[in-house]
Amino acid sequence: MEKAIEILLKSIKVSTENLQYIAEETTGTNGMLLNSVIETLKAQTLVIKTISCKLDAEKAKKNRALDFICGKGLANEFNNKK
């Protein structure tokens, strides 16, 4: 997982924890609204983790392809074509 994504997830986690504390102290409509925001942030966290996994998989494919190309000595053919 990339460092930027880790920082984003950590930031969302801290925000969620802070909102959870506030929601526990808040009653009525505001408390329900805060709980809704918390659930949305948790869902966003899952989306970010899924996208991060897909990114890692695509990077791995790219790296395997580049390793193959370089291993076969084909890198010059790609660089010389215009």
Contacts in CASP RR format, 6 or more apart in sequence:
PFRMAT RR
TARGET T0000
AUTHOR 0000-0000-0000
METHOD contacts of the structure
MODEL  1
MEKAIEILLKSIKVSTENLQYIAEETTGTNGMLLNSVIETLKAQTLVIKT
ISCKLDAEKAKKNRALDFICGKGLANEFNNKK
1 52 0 8 1.000
1 56 0 8 1.000
2 52 0 8 1.000
2 55 0 8 1.000
5 48 0 8 1.000
5 52 0 8 1.000
5 55 0 8 1.000
8 48 0 8 1.000
9 45 0 8 1.000
9 48 0 8 1.000
9 49 0 8 1.000
12 41 0 8 1.000
12 44 0 8 1.000
12 45 0 8 1.000
12 48 0 8 1.000
13 45 0 8 1.000
15 41 0 8 1.000
16 38 0 8 1.000
16 41 0 8 1.000
16 42 0 8 1.000
16 45 0 8 1.000
19 34 0 8 1.000
19 37 0 8 1.000
19 38 0 8 1.000
19 41 0 8 1.000
20 38 0 8 1.000
22 34 0 8 1.000
23 31 0 8 1.000
23 34 0 8 1.000
23 35 0 8 1.000
23 38 0 8 1.000
26 34 0 8 1.000
69 75 0 8 1.000
69 78 0 8 1.000
END
